[in-house]
């Protein structure tokens, strides 16, 4: 158990991430979408601020600009995601669509920074596209509004990931995360004040779901994720994190009575397979190289 402590922690992280979908769904029953995200992420930013403040003061202008660039893409990602949540009744299905960001990221990186994708990417992307096609087949071969927003959110998430990977080398993780959370809160808050209508009263139950989103699905989850990644191999961590849409789908079926047809089930399996194969390839490549080295050593002996 001690050997796999990091992997077990990351498994808990995926369950917390899936729970975040459920907390958000319940919160949106009374709160406007952008307003909810604003409250959630500003509160989370305030949790990180005391720890990040010393490093924030030492950021250069270029570092701050890099963090703002990443935060802009992250803000768009969360805005589109919460809009998808408000229009979609199939939370688990949406989770699989959002998880496509892992496969869209190499494509975005290729288009923006000319980083050529690996060969396996060209096999996994069509496989995931077939899965997306099957998810859309239940509604006349057209994505619903909610799923279309989830797909746009996935593209924005991929862009955010690529920019974060490009600029995070120059900005410490804690101030970068704090700036990202703050930008999401401010962007969605300004949109909510200008275009959304808030209810006159909000029930204690809804505020409880919001608190769970802030403390459990955001703050505690990010803390555990940092600890888990520190004590696990990067390939193992990447594969375990794929489980988030699986737990989300299970929660949606059990608690929200989401109906999964055979087409949607097959679509989810294809997407999950594409993600798993793409994430697993670095480990397979490393194993092949290791085997070649062992054979060479035997021949030399």
VEXBA-465734 format. One record per residue (C-alpha): residue in one letter; residue number from 1; x, y, z. Coordinates in nm, 3 decimals. Layout:
BEGIN
{resn = a&resi = NUM&x = X&y = Y&z = Z}
...
***
This chain:
BEGIN
{resn = x&resi = 1&x = 0.000&y = 0.000&z = 0.000}
{resn = x&resi = 2&x = 0.290&y = 0.235&z = 0.080}
{resn = x&resi = 3&x = 0.443&y = 0.162&z = -0.261}
{resn = x&resi = 4&x = 0.128&y = 0.272&z = -0.442}
{resn = x&resi = 5&x = 0.038&y = 0.559&z = -0.209}
{resn = x&resi = 6&x = 0.057&y = 0.818&z = -0.488}
{resn = x&resi = 7&x = -0.162&y = 0.614&z = -0.722}
{resn = x&resi = 8&x = -0.424&y = 0.559&z = -0.450}
{resn = x&resi = 9&x = -0.432&y = 0.931&z = -0.373}
{resn = x&resi = 10&x = -0.483&y = 1.010&z = -0.743}
{resn = x&resi = 11&x = -0.766&y = 0.756&z = -0.755}
{resn = x&resi = 12&x = -0.937&y = 0.955&z = -0.479}
{resn = x&resi = 13&x = -0.868&y = 1.272&z = -0.680}
{resn = x&resi = 14&x = -1.060&y = 1.134&z = -0.979}
{resn = x&resi = 15&x = -1.357&y = 1.056&z = -0.754}
{resn = x&resi = 16&x = -1.346&y = 1.408&z = -0.609}
{resn = x&resi = 17&x = -1.330&y = 1.553&z = -0.962}
{resn = x&resi = 18&x = -1.635&y = 1.348&z = -1.061}
{resn = x&resi = 19&x = -1.813&y = 1.465&z = -0.746}
{resn = x&resi = 20&x = -1.741&y = 1.822&z = -0.857}
{resn = x&resi = 21&x = -1.967&y = 1.765&z = -1.159}
{resn = x&resi = 22&x = -2.246&y = 1.654&z = -0.925}
{resn = x&resi = 23&x = -2.195&y = 1.945&z = -0.683}
{resn = x&resi = 24&x = -2.206&y = 2.187&z = -0.976}
{resn = x&resi = 25&x = -2.522&y = 2.029&z = -1.120}
{resn = x&resi = 26&x = -2.705&y = 2.070&z = -0.789}
{resn = x&resi = 27&x = -2.575&y = 2.425&z = -0.743}
{resn = x&resi = 28&x = -2.707&y = 2.527&z = -1.086}
{resn = x&resi = 29&x = -3.063&y = 2.443&z = -0.984}
{resn = x&resi = 30&x = -3.085&y = 2.788&z = -0.822}
{resn = x&resi = 31&x = -2.774&y = 2.984&z = -0.920}
{resn = x&resi = 32&x = -2.696&y = 3.129&z = -1.266}
{resn = x&resi = 33&x = -2.415&y = 2.935&z = -1.443}
{resn = x&resi = 34&x = -2.149&y = 3.207&z = -1.474}
{resn = x&resi = 35&x = -2.238&y = 3.345&z = -1.130}
{resn = x&resi = 36&x = -2.187&y = 3.005&z = -0.971}
{resn = x&resi = 37&x = -1.845&y = 2.958&z = -1.136}
{resn = x&resi = 38&x = -1.748&y = 3.310&z = -1.028}
{resn = x&resi = 39&x = -1.831&y = 3.241&z = -0.663}
{resn = x&resi = 40&x = -1.664&y = 2.900&z = -0.672}
{resn = x&resi = 41&x = -1.334&y = 3.012&z = -0.822}
{resn = x&resi = 42&x = -1.301&y = 3.344&z = -0.641}
{resn = x&resi = 43&x = -1.349&y = 3.158&z = -0.314}
{resn = x&resi = 44&x = -1.090&y = 2.900&z = -0.421}
{resn = x&resi = 45&x = -0.849&y = 3.179&z = -0.519}
{resn = x&resi = 46&x = -0.888&y = 3.332&z = -0.173}
{resn = x&resi = 47&x = -0.793&y = 2.995&z = -0.022}
{resn = x&resi = 48&x = -0.468&y = 2.990&z = -0.224}
{resn = x&resi = 49&x = -0.388&y = 3.362&z = -0.193}
{resn = x&resi = 50&x = -0.221&y = 3.362&z = 0.155}
{resn = x&resi = 51&x = 0.020&y = 3.090&z = 0.041}
{resn = x&resi = 52&x = 0.083&y = 3.238&z = -0.305}
{resn = x&resi = 53&x = 0.116&y = 3.605&z = -0.204}
{resn = x&resi = 54&x = 0.495&y = 3.608&z = -0.137}
{resn = x&resi = 55&x = 0.563&y = 3.456&z = -0.481}
{resn = x&resi = 56&x = 0.305&y = 3.678&z = -0.651}
{resn = x&resi = 57&x = 0.493&y = 3.986&z = -0.533}
{resn = x&resi = 58&x = 0.813&y = 3.859&z = -0.694}
{resn = x&resi = 59&x = 0.664&y = 3.789&z = -1.038}
{resn = x&resi = 60&x = 0.812&y = 3.989&z = -1.325}
{resn = x&resi = 61&x = 0.595&y = 4.165&z = -1.582}
{resn = x&resi = 62&x = 0.664&y = 3.892&z = -1.838}
{resn = x&resi = 63&x = 0.573&y = 3.619&z = -1.591}
{resn = x&resi = 64&x = 0.250&y = 3.798&z = -1.504}
{resn = x&resi = 65&x = 0.161&y = 3.834&z = -1.873}
{resn = x&resi = 66&x = 0.223&y = 3.463&z = -1.926}
{resn = x&resi = 67&x = 0.000&y = 3.373&z = -1.633}
{resn = x&resi = 68&x = -0.276&y = 3.602&z = -1.764}
{resn = x&resi = 69&x = -0.252&y = 3.441&z = -2.109}
{resn = x&resi = 70&x = -0.301&y = 3.095&z = -1.961}
{resn = x&resi = 71&x = -0.576&y = 3.227&z = -1.732}
{resn = x&resi = 72&x = -0.768&y = 3.370&z = -2.028}
{resn = x&resi = 73&x = -0.791&y = 3.031&z = -2.200}
{resn = x&resi = 74&x = -0.875&y = 2.867&z = -1.867}
{resn = x&resi = 75&x = -1.155&y = 3.121&z = -1.810}
{resn = x&resi = 76&x = -1.308&y = 3.049&z = -2.150}
{resn = x&resi = 77&x = -1.285&y = 2.677&z = -2.079}
{resn = x&resi = 78&x = -1.473&y = 2.702&z = -1.749}
{resn = x&resi = 79&x = -1.730&y = 2.946&z = -1.890}
{resn = x&resi = 80&x = -1.818&y = 2.711&z = -2.177}
{resn = x&resi = 81&x = -1.817&y = 2.411&z = -1.942}
{resn = x&resi = 82&x = -2.066&y = 2.560&z = -1.697}
{resn = x&resi = 83&x = -2.290&y = 2.673&z = -1.983}
{resn = x&resi = 84&x = -2.285&y = 2.315&z = -2.109}
{resn = x&resi = 85&x = -2.377&y = 2.196&z = -1.760}
{resn = x&resi = 86&x = -2.677&y = 2.430&z = -1.754}
{resn = x&resi = 87&x = -2.812&y = 2.305&z = -2.088}
{resn = x&resi = 88&x = -2.724&y = 1.936&z = -2.068}
{resn = x&resi = 89&x = -2.919&y = 1.666&z = -1.890}
{resn = x&resi = 90&x = -2.652&y = 1.401&z = -1.954}
{resn = x&resi = 91&x = -2.368&y = 1.483&z = -1.717}
{resn = x&resi = 92&x = -2.177&y = 1.158&z = -1.771}
{resn = x&resi = 93&x = -2.193&y = 1.187&z = -2.147}
{resn = x&resi = 94&x = -2.061&y = 1.543&z = -2.121}
{resn = x&resi = 95&x = -1.771&y = 1.428&z = -1.904}
{resn = x&resi = 96&x = -1.649&y = 1.197&z = -2.181}
{resn = x&resi = 97&x = -1.674&y = 1.477&z = -2.437}
{resn = x&resi = 98&x = -1.476&y = 1.713&z = -2.212}
{resn = x&resi = 99&x = -1.211&y = 1.444&z = -2.164}
{resn = x&resi = 100&x = -1.135&y = 1.472&z = -2.537}
{resn = x&resi = 101&x = -0.922&y = 1.774&z = -2.448}
{resn = x&resi = 102&x = -0.635&y = 1.529&z = -2.383}
{resn = x&resi = 103&x = -0.642&y = 1.433&z = -2.752}
{resn = x&resi = 104&x = -0.714&y = 1.782&z = -2.883}
{resn = x&resi = 105&x = -0.413&y = 1.927&z = -2.700}
{resn = x&resi = 106&x = -0.149&y = 1.778&z = -2.937}
{resn = x&resi = 107&x = -0.348&y = 1.912&z = -3.234}
{resn = x&resi = 108&x = -0.367&y = 2.262&z = -3.079}
{resn = x&resi = 109&x = 0.005&y = 2.250&z = -2.996}
{resn = x&resi = 110&x = 0.080&y = 2.157&z = -3.357}
{resn = x&resi = 111&x = -0.130&y = 2.445&z = -3.493}
{resn = x&resi = 112&x = 0.005&y = 2.711&z = -3.254}
{resn = x&resi = 113&x = 0.363&y = 2.608&z = -3.179}
{resn = x&resi = 114&x = 0.434&y = 2.363&z = -3.464}
{resn = x&resi = 115&x = 0.496&y = 2.075&z = -3.221}
{resn = x&resi = 116&x = 0.438&y = 1.768&z = -3.436}
{resn = x&resi = 117&x = 0.211&y = 1.504&z = -3.270}
{resn = x&resi = 118&x = 0.337&y = 1.152&z = -3.218}
{resn = x&resi = 119&x = 0.234&y = 0.881&z = -3.461}
{resn = x&resi = 120&x = -0.005&y = 0.714&z = -3.218}
{resn = x&resi = 121&x = -0.205&y = 1.039&z = -3.204}
{resn = x&resi = 122&x = -0.325&y = 0.987&z = -3.563}
{resn = x&resi = 123&x = -0.468&y = 0.650&z = -3.462}
{resn = x&resi = 124&x = -0.628&y = 0.765&z = -3.137}
{resn = x&resi = 125&x = -0.793&y = 1.082&z = -3.272}
{resn = x&resi = 126&x = -1.011&y = 0.904&z = -3.534}
{resn = x&resi = 127&x = -1.101&y = 0.643&z = -3.272}
{resn = x&resi = 128&x = -1.221&y = 0.916&z = -3.037}
{resn = x&resi = 129&x = -1.405&y = 1.084&z = -3.327}
{resn = x&resi = 130&x = -1.597&y = 0.761&z = -3.386}
{resn = x&resi = 131&x = -1.690&y = 0.764&z = -3.018}
{resn = x&resi = 132&x = -1.813&y = 1.123&z = -3.047}
{resn = x&resi = 133&x = -2.015&y = 1.023&z = -3.357}
{resn = x&resi = 134&x = -2.188&y = 0.748&z = -3.159}
{resn = x&resi = 135&x = -2.265&y = 0.990&z = -2.873}
{resn = x&resi = 136&x = -2.433&y = 1.219&z = -3.128}
{resn = x&resi = 137&x = -2.621&y = 0.936&z = -3.301}
{resn = x&resi = 138&x = -2.891&y = 0.932&z = -3.036}
{resn = x&resi = 139&x = -3.006&y = 1.284&z = -3.134}
{resn = x&resi = 140&x = -3.021&y = 1.255&z = -3.512}
{resn = x&resi = 141&x = -2.646&y = 1.269&z = -3.578}
{resn = x&resi = 142&x = -2.626&y = 1.616&z = -3.426}
{resn = x&resi = 143&x = -2.479&y = 1.726&z = -3.097}
{resn = x&resi = 144&x = -2.723&y = 1.876&z = -2.850}
{resn = x&resi = 145&x = -2.660&y = 2.234&z = -2.738}
{resn = x&resi = 146&x = -2.516&y = 2.112&z = -2.409}
{resn = x&resi = 147&x = -2.281&y = 1.864&z = -2.576}
{resn = x&resi = 148&x = -2.176&y = 2.121&z = -2.837}
{resn = x&resi = 149&x = -2.078&y = 2.355&z = -2.552}
{resn = x&resi = 150&x = -1.891&y = 2.069&z = -2.384}
{resn = x&resi = 151&x = -1.700&y = 2.009&z = -2.709}
{resn = x&resi = 152&x = -1.607&y = 2.379&z = -2.732}
{resn = x&resi = 153&x = -1.506&y = 2.362&z = -2.365}
{resn = x&resi = 154&x = -1.284&y = 2.064&z = -2.447}
{resn = x&resi = 155&x = -1.113&y = 2.266&z = -2.723}
{resn = x&resi = 156&x = -1.063&y = 2.560&z = -2.484}
{resn = x&resi = 157&x = -0.928&y = 2.321&z = -2.219}
{resn = x&resi = 158&x = -0.680&y = 2.180&z = -2.472}
{resn = x&resi = 159&x = -0.567&y = 2.533&z = -2.557}
{resn = x&resi = 160&x = -0.532&y = 2.614&z = -2.187}
{resn = x&resi = 161&x = -0.327&y = 2.298&z = -2.132}
{resn = x&resi = 162&x = -0.093&y = 2.379&z = -2.423}
{resn = x&resi = 163&x = -0.042&y = 2.738&z = -2.308}
{resn = x&resi = 164&x = 0.009&y = 2.622&z = -1.950}
{resn = x&resi = 165&x = 0.269&y = 2.370&z = -2.065}
{resn = x&resi = 166&x = 0.444&y = 2.641&z = -2.266}
{resn = x&resi = 167&x = 0.448&y = 2.915&z = -2.001}
{resn = x&resi = 168&x = 0.439&y = 2.727&z = -1.670}
{resn = x&resi = 169&x = 0.814&y = 2.666&z = -1.704}
{resn = x&resi = 170&x = 0.869&y = 3.036&z = -1.632}
{resn = x&resi = 171&x = 0.600&y = 3.088&z = -1.364}
{resn = x&resi = 172&x = 0.590&y = 2.907&z = -1.025}
{resn = x&resi = 173&x = 0.292&y = 2.671&z = -0.993}
{resn = x&resi = 174&x = 0.123&y = 2.831&z = -0.690}
{resn = x&resi = 175&x = 0.098&y = 3.192&z = -0.818}
{resn = x&resi = 176&x = 0.008&y = 3.063&z = -1.165}
{resn = x&resi = 177&x = -0.281&y = 2.860&z = -1.022}
{resn = x&resi = 178&x = -0.397&y = 3.153&z = -0.807}
{resn = x&resi = 179&x = -0.399&y = 3.390&z = -1.105}
{resn = x&resi = 180&x = -0.591&y = 3.137&z = -1.315}
{resn = x&resi = 181&x = -0.856&y = 3.089&z = -1.046}
{resn = x&resi = 182&x = -0.889&y = 3.464&z = -0.997}
{resn = x&resi = 183&x = -0.928&y = 3.530&z = -1.369}
{resn = x&resi = 184&x = -1.204&y = 3.269&z = -1.399}
{resn = x&resi = 185&x = -1.385&y = 3.427&z = -1.104}
{resn = x&resi = 186&x = -1.354&y = 3.782&z = -1.237}
{resn = x&resi = 187&x = -1.441&y = 3.698&z = -1.599}
{resn = x&resi = 188&x = -1.748&y = 3.492&z = -1.511}
{resn = x&resi = 189&x = -1.847&y = 3.740&z = -1.240}
{resn = x&resi = 190&x = -1.848&y = 4.034&z = -1.484}
{resn = x&resi = 191&x = -2.050&y = 3.831&z = -1.734}
{resn = x&resi = 192&x = -2.297&y = 3.731&z = -1.464}
{resn = x&resi = 193&x = -2.347&y = 4.091&z = -1.345}
{resn = x&resi = 194&x = -2.410&y = 4.208&z = -1.701}
{resn = x&resi = 195&x = -2.620&y = 3.928&z = -1.849}
{resn = x&resi = 196&x = -2.757&y = 3.697&z = -1.579}
{resn = x&resi = 197&x = -3.041&y = 3.730&z = -1.332}
{resn = x&resi = 198&x = -2.977&y = 3.624&z = -0.975}
{resn = x&resi = 199&x = -3.259&y = 3.483&z = -0.757}
{resn = x&resi = 200&x = -3.374&y = 3.697&z = -0.467}
{resn = x&resi = 201&x = -3.309&y = 3.416&z = -0.222}
{resn = x&resi = 202&x = -3.085&y = 3.110&z = -0.240}
{resn = x&resi = 203&x = -3.149&y = 2.808&z = -0.019}
{resn = x&resi = 204&x = -2.901&y = 2.685&z = 0.240}
{resn = x&resi = 205&x = -2.886&y = 2.353&z = 0.054}
{resn = x&resi = 206&x = -2.760&y = 2.525&z = -0.262}
{resn = x&resi = 207&x = -2.495&y = 2.720&z = -0.069}
{resn = x&resi = 208&x = -2.391&y = 2.386&z = 0.084}
{resn = x&resi = 209&x = -2.334&y = 2.246&z = -0.265}
{resn = x&resi = 210&x = -2.134&y = 2.557&z = -0.353}
{resn = x&resi = 211&x = -1.923&y = 2.513&z = -0.040}
{resn = x&resi = 212&x = -1.862&y = 2.149&z = -0.131}
{resn = x&resi = 213&x = -1.753&y = 2.260&z = -0.480}
{resn = x&resi = 214&x = -1.506&y = 2.510&z = -0.334}
{resn = x&resi = 215&x = -1.364&y = 2.310&z = -0.046}
{resn = x&resi = 216&x = -1.382&y = 1.951&z = -0.172}
{resn = x&resi = 217&x = -1.390&y = 1.957&z = -0.553}
{resn = x&resi = 218&x = -1.147&y = 2.248&z = -0.591}
{resn = x&resi = 219&x = -0.924&y = 2.321&z = -0.292}
{resn = x&resi = 220&x = -0.888&y = 1.974&z = -0.138}
{resn = x&resi = 221&x = -0.878&y = 1.808&z = -0.480}
{resn = x&resi = 222&x = -0.590&y = 2.027&z = -0.609}
{resn = x&resi = 223&x = -0.397&y = 1.970&z = -0.286}
{resn = x&resi = 224&x = -0.435&y = 1.592&z = -0.309}
{resn = x&resi = 225&x = -0.349&y = 1.598&z = -0.678}
{resn = x&resi = 226&x = -0.022&y = 1.777&z = -0.608}
{resn = x&resi = 227&x = 0.063&y = 1.523&z = -0.335}
{resn = x&resi = 228&x = -0.038&y = 1.224&z = -0.548}
{resn = x&resi = 229&x = 0.162&y = 1.334&z = -0.852}
{resn = x&resi = 230&x = 0.468&y = 1.383&z = -0.631}
{resn = x&resi = 231&x = 0.453&y = 1.020&z = -0.512}
{resn = x&resi = 232&x = 0.360&y = 0.843&z = -0.837}
{resn = x&resi = 233&x = 0.509&y = 0.782&z = -1.178}
{resn = x&resi = 234&x = 0.391&y = 1.029&z = -1.440}
{resn = x&resi = 235&x = 0.257&y = 0.757&z = -1.670}
{resn = x&resi = 236&x = 0.058&y = 0.592&z = -1.390}
{resn = x&resi = 237&x = -0.079&y = 0.931&z = -1.289}
{resn = x&resi = 238&x = -0.188&y = 1.011&z = -1.644}
{resn = x&resi = 239&x = -0.370&y = 0.680&z = -1.683}
{resn = x&resi = 240&x = -0.547&y = 0.706&z = -1.346}
{resn = x&resi = 241&x = -0.671&y = 1.059&z = -1.425}
{resn = x&resi = 242&x = -0.859&y = 0.913&z = -1.725}
{resn = x&resi = 243&x = -1.103&y = 0.757&z = -1.478}
{resn = x&resi = 244&x = -1.274&y = 1.092&z = -1.401}
{resn = x&resi = 245&x = -1.541&y = 1.061&z = -1.676}
{resn = x&resi = 246&x = -1.606&y = 0.699&z = -1.573}
{resn = x&resi = 247&x = -1.691&y = 0.799&z = -1.215}
{resn = x&resi = 248&x = -1.893&y = 1.096&z = -1.343}
{resn = x&resi = 249&x = -2.098&y = 0.867&z = -1.567}
{resn = x&resi = 250&x = -2.161&y = 0.626&z = -1.280}
{resn = x&resi = 251&x = -2.275&y = 0.909&z = -1.049}
{resn = x&resi = 252&x = -2.501&y = 1.047&z = -1.320}
{resn = x&resi = 253&x = -2.664&y = 0.709&z = -1.384}
{resn = x&resi = 254&x = -2.714&y = 0.629&z = -1.015}
{resn = x&resi = 255&x = -2.813&y = 0.971&z = -0.878}
{resn = x&resi = 256&x = -2.950&y = 1.160&z = -1.179}
{resn = x&resi = 257&x = -3.108&y = 0.864&z = -1.363}
{resn = x&resi = 258&x = -2.915&y = 0.929&z = -1.684}
{resn = x&resi = 259&x = -3.009&y = 0.677&z = -1.954}
{resn = x&resi = 260&x = -2.722&y = 0.518&z = -2.146}
{resn = x&resi = 261&x = -2.814&y = 0.354&z = -2.477}
{resn = x&resi = 262&x = -2.587&y = 0.099&z = -2.644}
{resn = x&resi = 263&x = -2.469&y = 0.363&z = -2.894}
{resn = x&resi = 264&x = -2.369&y = 0.602&z = -2.615}
{resn = x&resi = 265&x = -2.206&y = 0.322&z = -2.414}
{resn = x&resi = 266&x = -2.001&y = 0.217&z = -2.718}
{resn = x&resi = 267&x = -1.911&y = 0.581&z = -2.787}
{resn = x&resi = 268&x = -1.784&y = 0.624&z = -2.430}
{resn = x&resi = 269&x = -1.582&y = 0.302&z = -2.457}
{resn = x&resi = 270&x = -1.418&y = 0.418&z = -2.782}
{resn = x&resi = 271&x = -1.326&y = 0.755&z = -2.630}
{resn = x&resi = 272&x = -1.191&y = 0.587&z = -2.316}
{resn = x&resi = 273&x = -0.989&y = 0.341&z = -2.528}
{resn = x&resi = 274&x = -0.839&y = 0.623&z = -2.736}
{resn = x&resi = 275&x = -0.740&y = 0.813&z = -2.421}
{resn = x&resi = 276&x = -0.596&y = 0.502&z = -2.257}
{resn = x&resi = 277&x = -0.388&y = 0.402&z = -2.561}
{resn = x&resi = 278&x = -0.256&y = 0.754&z = -2.608}
{resn = x&resi = 279&x = -0.165&y = 0.788&z = -2.240}
{resn = x&resi = 280&x = -0.011&y = 0.442&z = -2.223}
{resn = x&resi = 281&x = 0.223&y = 0.478&z = -2.523}
{resn = x&resi = 282&x = 0.510&y = 0.656&z = -2.334}
{resn = x&resi = 283&x = 0.526&y = 0.365&z = -2.090}
{resn = x&resi = 284&x = 0.525&y = 0.112&z = -2.376}
{resn = x&resi = 285&x = 0.799&y = 0.301&z = -2.558}
{resn = x&resi = 286&x = 1.009&y = 0.314&z = -2.240}
{resn = x&resi = 287&x = 0.958&y = -0.060&z = -2.188}
{resn = x&resi = 288&x = 1.067&y = -0.137&z = -2.546}
{resn = x&resi = 289&x = 1.384&y = 0.069&z = -2.505}
{resn = x&resi = 290&x = 1.453&y = -0.103&z = -2.174}
{resn = x&resi = 291&x = 1.412&y = -0.447&z = -2.334}
{resn = x&resi = 292&x = 1.649&y = -0.350&z = -2.618}
{resn = x&resi = 293&x = 1.914&y = -0.241&z = -2.368}
{resn = x&resi = 294&x = 1.880&y = -0.569&z = -2.179}
{resn = x&resi = 295&x = 1.922&y = -0.771&z = -2.500}
{resn = x&resi = 296&x = 2.234&y = -0.572&z = -2.591}
{resn = x&resi = 297&x = 2.383&y = -0.637&z = -2.248}
{resn = x&resi = 298&x = 2.319&y = -1.010&z = -2.286}
{resn = x&resi = 299&x = 2.485&y = -1.013&z = -2.628}
{resn = x&resi = 300&x = 2.788&y = -0.829&z = -2.493}
{resn = x&resi = 301&x = 2.824&y = -1.082&z = -2.215}
***
